[in-house]
Amino acid sequence: MKTPLDSVAGTVACGVALTVILFLVVRFLMGGGSAG
Amino acid sequence: MDLLDLVVRWIHLVAAIVWMGHNYVNVVLRPTYQPLTVNDTPESRSERFMTYLFREHAVFRYASIVAWLTGSFLLWRRGWLIDAFTLTSYHAVIGMGAWIGTIMMLNVWFVLWPYQKKVLGFVPAAPEERVRAGRITFLSARVNTALSIPLLFFMLASQHGLSLFR
């Protein structure tokens, strides 16, 4: 079964997507990002 | 920051470069998955080549432990270890990096290496098993390649980008 990790572009895309998701998780944990 | 802190941080970075440098070289050499076949056997390799191969793989595996231990030591020395691993307050930023690094190290030792031993011929395995192990080691290594991207982000963000999280 092919996965995104089978190509360099797919691997980088997974890494970047994970970075964004985890950034939002950590920001939420720190109570950041709220308006005002 | 004192001399010990600086030296340990230095060792931490060197170990991380040795570890992930090996991973990135593999990405450059084999950008896409090239499956083994049952005809690819390690028996034709010389003993000297196998010694070099074992040393190469041992160096990056042990570098992962050095990187993890020095990173944990730096957190402990500041009194941040518990807060980092429990993702408490602003320590959550470095803590997320620490968790990713921990997962990567465990991946190297408990997923990648047991199968890589079969692929490289350090332990005997049937040809079909080596083909299967080759796929697992590829995906395991690529998981670490992908994880290194958020890892580096959180390591740097803990020093240079905390304001982004507020």
N, CA and C atoms of all chains as a GROMACS GRO file, in nm:
protein
  606
    1MET      N    1   0.084  -0.120   0.000
    1MET     CA    2   0.000   0.000   0.000
    1MET      C    3   0.088   0.125   0.000
    2LYS      N    4   0.064   0.213  -0.093
    2LYS     CA    5   0.143   0.335  -0.098
    2LYS      C    6   0.095   0.433   0.010
    3THR      N    7   0.189   0.510   0.062
    3THR     CA    8   0.155   0.611   0.163
    3THR      C    9   0.221   0.743   0.122
    4PRO      N   10   0.180   0.854   0.184
    4PRO     CA   11   0.248   0.981   0.153
    4PRO      C   12   0.397   0.975   0.184
    5LEU      N   13   0.437   0.888   0.276
    5LEU     CA   14   0.578   0.880   0.315
    5LEU      C   15   0.665   0.815   0.207
    6ASP      N   16   0.602   0.763   0.102
    6ASP     CA   17   0.679   0.700  -0.005
    6ASP      C   18   0.751   0.800  -0.095
    7SER      N   19   0.716   0.929  -0.081
    7SER     CA   20   0.788   1.029  -0.159
    7SER      C   21   0.842   1.137  -0.066
    8VAL      N   22   0.943   1.207  -0.113
    8VAL     CA   23   1.002   1.314  -0.032
    8VAL      C   24   0.900   1.425  -0.010
    9ALA      N   25   0.829   1.462  -0.118
    9ALA     CA   26   0.730   1.570  -0.106
    9ALA      C   27   0.621   1.532  -0.006
   10GLY      N   28   0.577   1.407  -0.012
   10GLY     CA   29   0.473   1.362   0.081
   10GLY      C   30   0.522   1.362   0.224
   11THR      N   31   0.647   1.323   0.243
   11THR     CA   32   0.706   1.321   0.378
   11THR      C   33   0.713   1.462   0.435
   12VAL      N   34   0.761   1.555   0.351
   12VAL     CA   35   0.772   1.694   0.396
   12VAL      C   36   0.633   1.751   0.425
   13ALA      N   37   0.538   1.719   0.338
   13ALA     CA   38   0.400   1.768   0.359
   13ALA      C   39   0.344   1.716   0.491
   14CYS      N   40   0.368   1.589   0.520
   14CYS     CA   41   0.323   1.533   0.649
   14CYS      C   42   0.388   1.606   0.765
   15GLY      N   43   0.517   1.631   0.753
   15GLY     CA   44   0.590   1.700   0.860
   15GLY      C   45   0.538   1.841   0.882
   16VAL      N   46   0.512   1.911   0.773
   16VAL     CA   47   0.463   2.049   0.785
   16VAL      C   48   0.321   2.050   0.843
   17ALA      N   49   0.237   1.958   0.794
   17ALA     CA   50   0.099   1.950   0.846
   17ALA      C   51   0.100   1.918   0.995
   18LEU      N   52   0.186   1.827   1.034
   18LEU     CA   53   0.197   1.791   1.176
   18LEU      C   54   0.246   1.910   1.259
   19THR      N   55   0.337   1.985   1.202
   19THR     CA   56   0.388   2.104   1.272
   19THR      C   57   0.275   2.202   1.298
   20VAL      N   58   0.193   2.227   1.197
   20VAL     CA   59   0.083   2.322   1.213
   20VAL      C   60  -0.016   2.272   1.318
   21ILE      N   61  -0.052   2.143   1.310
   21ILE     CA   62  -0.148   2.086   1.405
   21ILE      C   63  -0.094   2.094   1.548
   22LEU      N   64   0.031   2.054   1.566
   22LEU     CA   65   0.089   2.054   1.701
   22LEU      C   66   0.111   2.196   1.752
   23PHE      N   67   0.142   2.288   1.662
   23PHE     CA   68   0.154   2.429   1.700
   23PHE      C   69   0.021   2.478   1.759
   24LEU      N   70  -0.089   2.444   1.692
   24LEU     CA   71  -0.220   2.486   1.741
   24LEU      C   72  -0.254   2.417   1.873
   25VAL      N   73  -0.215   2.291   1.886
   25VAL     CA   74  -0.240   2.219   2.013
   25VAL      C   75  -0.166   2.286   2.127
   26VAL      N   76  -0.037   2.314   2.106
   26VAL     CA   77   0.043   2.375   2.213
   26VAL      C   78  -0.008   2.516   2.243
   27ARG      N   79  -0.045   2.589   2.142
   27ARG     CA   80  -0.098   2.725   2.164
   27ARG      C   81  -0.227   2.718   2.247
   28PHE      N   82  -0.309   2.618   2.218
   28PHE     CA   83  -0.431   2.599   2.296
   28PHE      C   84  -0.397   2.566   2.441
   29LEU      N   85  -0.300   2.475   2.460
   29LEU     CA   86  -0.260   2.436   2.596
   29LEU      C   87  -0.207   2.556   2.674
   30MET      N   88  -0.143   2.649   2.605
   30MET     CA   89  -0.086   2.765   2.672
   30MET      C   90  -0.189   2.877   2.687
   31GLY      N   91  -0.310   2.852   2.638
   31GLY     CA   92  -0.414   2.953   2.651
   31GLY      C   93  -0.399   3.069   2.556
   32GLY      N   94  -0.321   3.052   2.453
   32GLY     CA   95  -0.296   3.161   2.359
   32GLY      C   96  -0.396   3.162   2.246
   33GLY      N   97  -0.385   3.266   2.163
   33GLY     CA   98  -0.463   3.273   2.042
   33GLY      C   99  -0.605   3.322   2.060
   34SER      N  100  -0.644   3.359   2.185
   34SER     CA  101  -0.780   3.408   2.205
   34SER      C  102  -0.791   3.554   2.162
   35ALA      N  103  -0.904   3.586   2.104
   35ALA     CA  104  -0.924   3.723   2.055
   35ALA      C  105  -0.932   3.819   2.173
   36GLY      N  106  -0.874   3.936   2.157
   36GLY     CA  107  -0.879   4.039   2.260
   36GLY      C  108  -0.791   4.002   2.376
   37MET      N  109   2.312   3.098   3.177
   37MET     CA  110   2.373   2.982   3.110
   37MET      C  111   2.521   2.972   3.148
   38ASP      N  112   2.562   2.859   3.199
   38ASP     CA  113   2.701   2.844   3.237
   38ASP      C  114   2.773   2.750   3.140
   39LEU      N  115   2.899   2.721   3.173
   39LEU     CA  116   2.981   2.642   3.081
   39LEU      C  117   2.924   2.501   3.062
   40LEU      N  118   2.883   2.437   3.172
   40LEU     CA  119   2.829   2.300   3.160
   40LEU      C  120   2.706   2.298   3.070
   41ASP      N  121   2.618   2.395   3.092
   41ASP     CA  122   2.497   2.406   3.010
   41ASP      C  123   2.534   2.419   2.861
   42LEU      N  124   2.631   2.504   2.835
   42LEU     CA  125   2.672   2.528   2.696
   42LEU      C  126   2.732   2.401   2.634
   43VAL      N  127   2.818   2.335   2.709
   43VAL     CA  128   2.884   2.215   2.657
   43VAL      C  129   2.781   2.103   2.630
   44VAL      N  130   2.689   2.085   2.723
   44VAL     CA  131   2.588   1.979   2.705
   44VAL      C  132   2.498   2.013   2.586
   45ARG      N  133   2.464   2.139   2.572
   45ARG     CA  134   2.382   2.180   2.458
   45ARG      C  135   2.456   2.154   2.326
   46TRP      N  136   2.585   2.181   2.328
   46TRP     CA  137   2.671   2.157   2.213
   46TRP      C  138   2.668   2.009   2.175
   47ILE      N  139   2.689   1.923   2.276
   47ILE     CA  140   2.685   1.778   2.252
   47ILE      C  141   2.547   1.736   2.200
   48HIS      N  142   2.443   1.796   2.258
   48HIS     CA  143   2.306   1.766   2.217
   48HIS      C  144   2.288   1.793   2.067
   49LEU      N  145   2.336   1.907   2.022
   49LEU     CA  146   2.320   1.944   1.881
   49LEU      C  147   2.403   1.854   1.791
   50VAL      N  148   2.527   1.826   1.831
   50VAL     CA  149   2.613   1.739   1.749
   50VAL      C  150   2.549   1.600   1.736
   51ALA      N  151   2.501   1.546   1.847
   51ALA     CA  152   2.439   1.413   1.843
   51ALA      C  153   2.314   1.415   1.755
   52ALA      N  154   2.236   1.522   1.765
   52ALA     CA  155   2.115   1.531   1.683
   52ALA      C  156   2.150   1.539   1.534
   53ILE      N  157   2.257   1.611   1.503
   53ILE     CA  158   2.299   1.622   1.362
   53ILE      C  159   2.347   1.487   1.310
   54VAL      N  160   2.426   1.416   1.392
   54VAL     CA  161   2.474   1.282   1.351
   54VAL      C  162   2.355   1.190   1.326
   55TRP      N  163   2.260   1.194   1.418
   55TRP     CA  164   2.141   1.107   1.409
   55TRP      C  165   2.057   1.140   1.286
   56MET      N  166   2.010   1.263   1.281
   56MET     CA  167   1.917   1.296   1.172
   56MET      C  168   1.990   1.318   1.041
   57GLY      N  169   2.120   1.350   1.047
   57GLY     CA  170   2.198   1.360   0.924
   57GLY      C  171   2.198   1.227   0.851
   58HIS      N  172   2.210   1.120   0.926
   58HIS     CA  173   2.207   0.986   0.866
   58HIS      C  174   2.073   0.960   0.799
   59ASN      N  175   1.967   1.003   0.868
   59ASN     CA  176   1.832   0.985   0.814
   59ASN      C  177   1.815   1.066   0.685
   60TYR      N  178   1.860   1.191   0.687
   60TYR     CA  179   1.844   1.278   0.570
   60TYR      C  180   1.927   1.227   0.450
   61VAL      N  181   2.046   1.173   0.479
   61VAL     CA  182   2.128   1.117   0.371
   61VAL      C  183   2.051   1.004   0.303
   62ASN      N  184   1.983   0.924   0.382
   62ASN     CA  185   1.904   0.815   0.323
   62ASN      C  186   1.791   0.868   0.236
   63VAL      N  187   1.733   0.980   0.277
   63VAL     CA  188   1.626   1.041   0.196
   63VAL      C  189   1.683   1.086   0.062
   64VAL      N  190   1.804   1.143   0.066
   64VAL     CA  191   1.867   1.190  -0.058
   64VAL      C  192   1.904   1.071  -0.147
   65LEU      N  193   1.960   0.966  -0.086
   65LEU     CA  194   2.005   0.852  -0.166
   65LEU      C  195   1.889   0.771  -0.221
   66ARG      N  196   1.782   0.759  -0.139
   66ARG     CA  197   1.666   0.678  -0.182
   66ARG      C  198   1.539   0.760  -0.161
   67PRO      N  199   1.515   0.856  -0.250
   67PRO     CA  200   1.400   0.945  -0.229
   67PRO      C  201   1.266   0.871  -0.231
   68THR      N  202   1.258   0.765  -0.309
   68THR     CA  203   1.133   0.688  -0.313
   68THR      C  204   1.162   0.545  -0.271
   69TYR      N  205   1.058   0.476  -0.234
   69TYR     CA  206   1.073   0.339  -0.185
   69TYR      C  207   1.116   0.245  -0.298
   70GLN      N  208   1.227   0.177  -0.277
   70GLN     CA  209   1.275   0.078  -0.374
   70GLN      C  210   1.266  -0.058  -0.306
   71PRO      N  211   1.164  -0.136  -0.336
   71PRO     CA  212   1.148  -0.262  -0.263
   71PRO      C  213   1.263  -0.359  -0.287
   72LEU      N  214   1.298  -0.430  -0.181
   72LEU     CA  215   1.393  -0.541  -0.196
   72LEU      C  216   1.324  -0.653  -0.273
   73THR      N  217   1.403  -0.739  -0.331
   73THR     CA  218   1.347  -0.861  -0.390
   73THR      C  219   1.408  -0.980  -0.316
   74VAL      N  220   1.348  -1.094  -0.335
   74VAL     CA  221   1.401  -1.213  -0.267
   74VAL      C  222   1.541  -1.249  -0.316
   75ASN      N  223   1.580  -1.189  -0.431
   75ASN     CA  224   1.714  -1.217  -0.484
   75ASN      C  225   1.822  -1.126  -0.423
   76ASP      N  226   1.779  -1.020  -0.352
   76ASP     CA  227   1.876  -0.931  -0.286
   76ASP      C  228   1.919  -0.997  -0.156
   77THR      N  229   2.039  -1.048  -0.154
   77THR     CA  230   2.085  -1.116  -0.032
   77THR      C  231   2.209  -1.047   0.023
   78PRO      N  232   2.223  -1.047   0.154
   78PRO     CA  233   2.342  -0.985   0.214
   78PRO      C  234   2.463  -1.077   0.215
   79GLU      N  235   2.448  -1.202   0.170
   79GLU     CA  236   2.556  -1.299   0.183
   79GLU      C  237   2.678  -1.262   0.099
   80SER      N  238   2.656  -1.186  -0.009
   80SER     CA  239   2.766  -1.155  -0.099
   80SER      C  240   2.858  -1.045  -0.044
   81ARG      N  241   2.817  -0.981   0.067
   81ARG     CA  242   2.898  -0.872   0.121
   81ARG      C  243   3.017  -0.926   0.200
   82SER      N  244   3.127  -0.851   0.193
   82SER     CA  245   3.246  -0.895   0.266
   82SER      C  246   3.230  -0.867   0.416
   83GLU      N  247   3.311  -0.935   0.495
   83GLU     CA  248   3.306  -0.917   0.640
   83GLU      C  249   3.342  -0.772   0.677
   84ARG      N  250   3.440  -0.718   0.604
   84ARG     CA  251   3.482  -0.580   0.632
   84ARG      C  252   3.368  -0.482   0.606
   85PHE      N  253   3.297  -0.503   0.495
   85PHE     CA  254   3.184  -0.416   0.463
   85PHE      C  255   3.076  -0.424   0.571
   86MET      N  256   3.052  -0.547   0.618
   86MET     CA  257   2.950  -0.566   0.722
   86MET      C  258   2.992  -0.496   0.853
   87THR      N  259   3.122  -0.496   0.881
   87THR     CA  260   3.171  -0.427   1.001
   87THR      C  261   3.146  -0.277   0.989
   88TYR      N  262   3.177  -0.222   0.872
   88TYR     CA  263   3.153  -0.078   0.850
   88TYR      C  264   3.004  -0.047   0.860
   89LEU      N  265   2.925  -0.135   0.802
   89LEU     CA  266   2.779  -0.114   0.802
   89LEU      C  267   2.725  -0.115   0.944
   90PHE      N  268   2.775  -0.208   1.024
   90PHE     CA  269   2.729  -0.217   1.163
   90PHE      C  270   2.770  -0.093   1.241
   91ARG      N  271   2.894  -0.048   1.218
   91ARG     CA  272   2.941   0.072   1.288
   91ARG      C  273   2.857   0.193   1.249
   92GLU      N  274   2.831   0.207   1.120
   92GLU     CA  275   2.751   0.320   1.071
   92GLU      C  276   2.616   0.324   1.141
   93HIS      N  277   2.550   0.208   1.148
   93HIS     CA  278   2.416   0.205   1.207
   93HIS      C  279   2.421   0.218   1.359
   94ALA      N  280   2.528   0.168   1.420
   94ALA     CA  281   2.542   0.183   1.565
   94ALA      C  282   2.561   0.331   1.600
   95VAL      N  283   2.640   0.402   1.520
   95VAL     CA  284   2.670   0.543   1.550
   95VAL      C  285   2.541   0.624   1.554
   96PHE      N  286   2.454   0.608   1.456
   96PHE     CA  287   2.334   0.692   1.457
   96PHE      C  288   2.234   0.647   1.563
   97ARG      N  289   2.232   0.517   1.591
   97ARG     CA  290   2.142   0.470   1.698
   97ARG      C  291   2.184   0.526   1.833
   98TYR      N  292   2.314   0.517   1.862
   98TYR     CA  293   2.361   0.566   1.992
   98TYR      C  294   2.358   0.719   1.997
   99ALA      N  295   2.372   0.783   1.882
   99ALA     CA  296   2.360   0.929   1.878
   99ALA      C  297   2.219   0.970   1.923
  100SER      N  298   2.120   0.888   1.889
  100SER     CA  299   1.982   0.921   1.931
  100SER      C  300   1.970   0.918   2.083
  101ILE      N  301   2.041   0.826   2.146
  101ILE     CA  302   2.036   0.818   2.293
  101ILE      C  303   2.110   0.938   2.354
  102VAL      N  304   2.225   0.972   2.295
  102VAL     CA  305   2.300   1.087   2.347
  102VAL      C  306   2.216   1.215   2.334
  103ALA      N  307   2.151   1.231   2.220
  103ALA     CA  308   2.068   1.351   2.199
  103ALA      C  309   1.955   1.355   2.302
  104TRP      N  310   1.893   1.241   2.325
  104TRP     CA  311   1.780   1.237   2.420
  104TRP      C  312   1.828   1.262   2.563
  105LEU      N  313   1.937   1.198   2.601
  105LEU     CA  314   1.986   1.214   2.739
  105LEU      C  315   2.033   1.357   2.765
  106THR      N  316   2.106   1.415   2.671
  106THR     CA  317   2.154   1.551   2.692
  106THR      C  318   2.037   1.650   2.694
  107GLY      N  319   1.939   1.628   2.608
  107GLY     CA  320   1.820   1.714   2.608
  107GLY      C  321   1.745   1.706   2.740
  108SER      N  322   1.729   1.583   2.789
  108SER     CA  323   1.659   1.564   2.917
  108SER      C  324   1.740   1.625   3.032
  109PHE      N  325   1.872   1.611   3.024
  109PHE     CA  326   1.958   1.668   3.128
  109PHE      C  327   1.942   1.821   3.132
  110LEU      N  328   1.940   1.882   3.016
  110LEU     CA  329   1.925   2.028   3.012
  110LEU      C  330   1.792   2.072   3.074
  111LEU      N  331   1.687   1.997   3.045
  111LEU     CA  332   1.556   2.030   3.104
  111LEU      C  333   1.558   2.008   3.255
  112TRP      N  334   1.617   1.898   3.298
  112TRP     CA  335   1.624   1.866   3.442
  112TRP      C  336   1.703   1.972   3.517
  113ARG      N  337   1.814   2.013   3.456
  113ARG     CA  338   1.903   2.108   3.524
  113ARG      C  339   1.833   2.243   3.548
  114ARG      N  340   1.743   2.278   3.458
  114ARG     CA  341   1.668   2.403   3.475
  114ARG      C  342   1.545   2.384   3.563
  115GLY      N  343   1.517   2.257   3.600
  115GLY     CA  344   1.396   2.230   3.677
  115GLY      C  345   1.270   2.229   3.592
  116TRP      N  346   1.288   2.205   3.461
  116TRP     CA  347   1.175   2.210   3.367
  116TRP      C  348   1.127   2.071   3.325
  117LEU      N  349   1.196   1.967   3.366
  117LEU     CA  350   1.172   1.834   3.308
  117LEU      C  351   1.025   1.791   3.321
  118ILE      N  352   0.971   1.801   3.442
  118ILE     CA  353   0.833   1.755   3.464
  118ILE      C  354   0.735   1.844   3.388
  119ASP      N  355   0.754   1.976   3.401
  119ASP     CA  356   0.663   2.068   3.331
  119ASP      C  357   0.669   2.049   3.180
  120ALA      N  358   0.788   2.019   3.128
  120ALA     CA  359   0.800   2.000   2.983
  120ALA      C  360   0.724   1.875   2.939
  121PHE      N  361   0.748   1.764   3.009
  121PHE     CA  362   0.684   1.640   2.965
  121PHE      C  363   0.535   1.635   3.000
  122THR      N  364   0.490   1.721   3.092
  122THR     CA  365   0.345   1.728   3.116
  122THR      C  366   0.283   1.846   3.040
  123LEU      N  367   0.362   1.907   2.954
  123LEU     CA  368   0.316   2.016   2.866
  123LEU      C  369   0.248   2.128   2.948
  124THR      N  370   0.315   2.169   3.054
  124THR     CA  371   0.261   2.270   3.144
  124THR      C  372   0.315   2.408   3.109
  125SER      N  373   0.224   2.506   3.105
  125SER     CA  374   0.255   2.647   3.078
  125SER      C  375   0.345   2.662   2.955
  126TYR      N  376   0.437   2.758   2.958
  126TYR     CA  377   0.518   2.781   2.838
  126TYR      C  378   0.620   2.669   2.813
  127HIS      N  379   0.637   2.581   2.911
  127HIS     CA  380   0.726   2.466   2.890
  127HIS      C  381   0.664   2.366   2.791
  128ALA      N  382   0.536   2.385   2.758
  128ALA     CA  383   0.472   2.297   2.660
  128ALA      C  384   0.542   2.303   2.525
  129VAL      N  385   0.605   2.416   2.494
  129VAL     CA  386   0.670   2.430   2.362
  129VAL      C  387   0.790   2.336   2.354
  130ILE      N  388   0.882   2.348   2.448
  130ILE     CA  389   0.997   2.257   2.448
  130ILE      C  390   0.951   2.114   2.480
  131GLY      N  391   0.844   2.104   2.559
  131GLY     CA  392   0.792   1.972   2.595
  131GLY      C  393   0.742   1.896   2.474
  132MET      N  394   0.674   1.966   2.384
  132MET     CA  395   0.628   1.899   2.262
  132MET      C  396   0.748   1.850   2.181
  133GLY      N  397   0.853   1.932   2.175
  133GLY     CA  398   0.975   1.887   2.107
  133GLY      C  399   1.035   1.766   2.176
  134ALA      N  400   1.033   1.768   2.309
  134ALA     CA  401   1.090   1.656   2.386
  134ALA      C  402   1.010   1.528   2.363
  135TRP      N  403   0.879   1.540   2.356
  135TRP     CA  404   0.795   1.422   2.330
  135TRP      C  405   0.822   1.366   2.190
  136ILE      N  406   0.831   1.456   2.093
  136ILE     CA  407   0.856   1.409   1.956
  136ILE      C  408   0.992   1.339   1.950
  137GLY      N  409   1.094   1.399   2.014
  137GLY     CA  410   1.227   1.337   2.017
  137GLY      C  411   1.224   1.201   2.085
  138THR      N  412   1.146   1.190   2.191
  138THR     CA  413   1.134   1.062   2.262
  138THR      C  414   1.073   0.956   2.171
  139ILE      N  415   0.966   0.994   2.103
  139ILE     CA  416   0.900   0.900   2.010
  139ILE      C  417   0.996   0.857   1.899
  140MET      N  418   1.073   0.954   1.849
  140MET     CA  419   1.168   0.923   1.742
  140MET      C  420   1.275   0.825   1.790
  141MET      N  421   1.326   0.848   1.912
  141MET     CA  422   1.429   0.758   1.965
  141MET      C  423   1.373   0.617   1.984
  142LEU      N  424   1.252   0.609   2.039
  142LEU     CA  425   1.189   0.478   2.059
  142LEU      C  426   1.163   0.410   1.925
  143ASN      N  427   1.126   0.489   1.826
  143ASN     CA  428   1.104   0.437   1.691
  143ASN      C  429   1.233   0.374   1.636
  144VAL      N  430   1.346   0.443   1.656
  144VAL     CA  431   1.474   0.391   1.607
  144VAL      C  432   1.506   0.257   1.673
  145TRP      N  433   1.492   0.252   1.806
  145TRP     CA  434   1.539   0.134   1.879
  145TRP      C  435   1.440   0.018   1.877
  146PHE      N  436   1.312   0.048   1.877
  146PHE     CA  437   1.214  -0.062   1.896
  146PHE      C  438   1.133  -0.094   1.770
  147VAL      N  439   1.140  -0.011   1.669
  147VAL     CA  440   1.072  -0.044   1.543
  147VAL      C  441   1.175  -0.064   1.432
  148LEU      N  442   1.255   0.041   1.408
  148LEU     CA  443   1.347   0.036   1.295
  148LEU      C  444   1.455  -0.071   1.311
  149TRP      N  445   1.527  -0.066   1.423
  149TRP     CA  446   1.645  -0.152   1.438
  149TRP      C  447   1.613  -0.302   1.435
  150PRO      N  448   1.510  -0.351   1.503
  150PRO     CA  449   1.482  -0.494   1.498
  150PRO      C  450   1.460  -0.546   1.355
  151TYR      N  451   1.400  -0.463   1.270
  151TYR     CA  452   1.378  -0.504   1.131
  151TYR      C  453   1.501  -0.478   1.044
  152GLN      N  454   1.571  -0.369   1.075
  152GLN     CA  455   1.689  -0.336   0.994
  152GLN      C  456   1.798  -0.443   1.009
  153LYS      N  457   1.805  -0.503   1.126
  153LYS     CA  458   1.901  -0.612   1.146
  153LYS      C  459   1.879  -0.724   1.045
  154LYS      N  460   1.751  -0.748   1.015
  154LYS     CA  461   1.719  -0.853   0.918
  154LYS      C  462   1.752  -0.807   0.775
  155VAL      N  463   1.718  -0.682   0.746
  155VAL     CA  464   1.743  -0.630   0.611
  155VAL      C  465   1.892  -0.632   0.579
  156LEU      N  466   1.973  -0.588   0.676
  156LEU     CA  467   2.116  -0.576   0.651
  156LEU      C  468   2.191  -0.707   0.667
  157GLY      N  469   2.123  -0.807   0.720
  157GLY     CA  470   2.186  -0.938   0.730
  157GLY      C  471   2.263  -0.961   0.859
  158PHE      N  472   2.238  -0.880   0.962
  158PHE     CA  473   2.306  -0.901   1.090
  158PHE      C  474   2.243  -1.018   1.166
  159VAL      N  475   2.117  -1.045   1.136
  159VAL     CA  476   2.053  -1.166   1.190
  159VAL      C  477   1.992  -1.240   1.071
  160PRO      N  478   1.986  -1.372   1.078
  160PRO     CA  479   1.931  -1.447   0.965
  160PRO      C  480   1.781  -1.424   0.950
  161ALA      N  481   1.737  -1.418   0.826
  161ALA     CA  482   1.593  -1.404   0.798
  161ALA      C  483   1.565  -1.462   0.661
  162ALA      N  484   1.448  -1.518   0.648
  162ALA     CA  485   1.407  -1.573   0.518
  162ALA      C  486   1.394  -1.458   0.418
  163PRO      N  487   1.418  -1.485   0.289
  163PRO     CA  488   1.409  -1.377   0.189
  163PRO      C  489   1.278  -1.300   0.194
  164GLU      N  490   1.168  -1.371   0.210
  164GLU     CA  491   1.037  -1.303   0.215
  164GLU      C  492   1.028  -1.212   0.337
  165GLU      N  493   1.084  -1.257   0.448
  165GLU     CA  494   1.083  -1.177   0.569
  165GLU      C  495   1.170  -1.052   0.552
  166ARG      N  496   1.280  -1.065   0.481
  166ARG     CA  497   1.367  -0.949   0.456
  166ARG      C  498   1.295  -0.847   0.370
  167VAL      N  499   1.219  -0.894   0.272
  167VAL     CA  500   1.143  -0.801   0.187
  167VAL      C  501   1.042  -0.723   0.272
  168ARG      N  502   0.973  -0.796   0.359
  168ARG     CA  503   0.874  -0.730   0.447
  168ARG      C  504   0.943  -0.634   0.543
  169ALA      N  505   1.057  -0.676   0.600
  169ALA     CA  506   1.131  -0.592   0.694
  169ALA      C  507   1.182  -0.465   0.624
  170GLY      N  508   1.215  -0.478   0.495
  170GLY     CA  509   1.263  -0.362   0.420
  170GLY      C  510   1.157  -0.254   0.410
  171ARG      N  511   1.033  -0.296   0.392
  171ARG     CA  512   0.922  -0.200   0.385
  171ARG      C  513   0.901  -0.132   0.522
  172ILE      N  514   0.909  -0.210   0.627
  172ILE     CA  515   0.887  -0.156   0.761
  172ILE      C  516   0.998  -0.057   0.798
  173THR      N  517   1.123  -0.091   0.766
  173THR     CA  518   1.232   0.001   0.801
  173THR      C  519   1.221   0.130   0.719
  174PHE      N  520   1.178   0.119   0.594
  174PHE     CA  521   1.162   0.240   0.513
  174PHE      C  522   1.059   0.333   0.577
  175LEU      N  523   0.943   0.276   0.611
  175LEU     CA  524   0.837   0.359   0.669
  175LEU      C  525   0.877   0.412   0.806
  176SER      N  526   0.944   0.331   0.884
  176SER     CA  527   0.989   0.375   1.016
  176SER      C  528   1.086   0.493   1.004
  177ALA      N  529   1.180   0.481   0.911
  177ALA     CA  530   1.277   0.590   0.892
  177ALA      C  531   1.207   0.715   0.841
  178ARG      N  532   1.108   0.696   0.750
  178ARG     CA  533   1.038   0.813   0.696
  178ARG      C  534   0.948   0.880   0.800
  179VAL      N  535   0.896   0.803   0.893
  179VAL     CA  536   0.820   0.862   1.003
  179VAL      C  537   0.912   0.958   1.080
  180ASN      N  538   1.035   0.915   1.105
  180ASN     CA  539   1.128   1.002   1.176
  180ASN      C  540   1.167   1.124   1.093
  181THR      N  541   1.178   1.106   0.960
  181THR     CA  542   1.205   1.223   0.875
  181THR      C  543   1.094   1.326   0.890
  182ALA      N  544   0.969   1.279   0.884
  182ALA     CA  545   0.854   1.369   0.897
  182ALA      C  546   0.851   1.431   1.037
  183LEU      N  547   0.876   1.350   1.140
  183LEU     CA  548   0.870   1.402   1.278
  183LEU      C  549   0.982   1.502   1.306
  184SER      N  550   1.092   1.491   1.232
  184SER     CA  551   1.203   1.585   1.257
  184SER      C  552   1.161   1.728   1.223
  185ILE      N  553   1.063   1.744   1.136
  185ILE     CA  554   1.021   1.880   1.095
  185ILE      C  555   0.954   1.953   1.212
  186PRO      N  556   0.848   1.896   1.275
  186PRO     CA  557   0.796   1.963   1.396
  186PRO      C  558   0.896   1.964   1.511
  187LEU      N  559   0.980   1.862   1.522
  187LEU     CA  560   1.080   1.860   1.631
  187LEU      C  561   1.169   1.983   1.624
  188LEU      N  562   1.224   2.008   1.506
  188LEU     CA  563   1.313   2.125   1.492
  188LEU      C  564   1.236   2.254   1.516
  189PHE      N  565   1.111   2.258   1.470
  189PHE     CA  566   1.029   2.378   1.491
  189PHE      C  567   1.014   2.407   1.640
  190PHE      N  568   0.977   2.306   1.718
  190PHE     CA  569   0.953   2.329   1.861
  190PHE      C  570   1.082   2.355   1.938
  191MET      N  571   1.191   2.291   1.896
  191MET     CA  572   1.319   2.319   1.961
  191MET      C  573   1.357   2.466   1.942
  192LEU      N  574   1.341   2.514   1.820
  192LEU     CA  575   1.376   2.654   1.790
  192LEU      C  576   1.275   2.750   1.851
  193ALA      N  577   1.147   2.713   1.844
  193ALA     CA  578   1.042   2.803   1.894
  193ALA      C  579   1.054   2.823   2.045
  194SER      N  580   1.105   2.722   2.116
  194SER     CA  581   1.117   2.737   2.261
  194SER      C  582   1.219   2.843   2.298
  195GLN      N  583   1.310   2.872   2.206
  195GLN     CA  584   1.413   2.974   2.231
  195GLN      C  585   1.384   3.105   2.159
  196HIS      N  586   1.322   3.093   2.044
  196HIS     CA  587   1.312   3.212   1.957
  196HIS      C  588   1.171   3.248   1.914
  197GLY      N  589   1.070   3.174   1.959
  197GLY     CA  590   0.937   3.205   1.906
  197GLY      C  591   0.825   3.188   2.007
  198LEU      N  592   0.856   3.203   2.137
  198LEU     CA  593   0.751   3.181   2.237
  198LEU      C  594   0.632   3.273   2.219
  199SER      N  595   0.658   3.395   2.171
  199SER     CA  596   0.548   3.491   2.159
  199SER      C  597   0.442   3.444   2.060
  200LEU      N  598   0.480   3.355   1.969
  200LEU     CA  599   0.384   3.304   1.870
  200LEU      C  600   0.272   3.224   1.937
  201PHE      N  601   0.299   3.171   2.055
  201PHE     CA  602   0.206   3.080   2.119
  201PHE      C  603   0.112   3.153   2.214
  202ARG      N  604   0.129   3.281   2.231
  202ARG     CA  605   0.047   3.352   2.329
  202ARG      C  606  -0.071   3.421   2.263
   0.00000   0.00000   0.00000
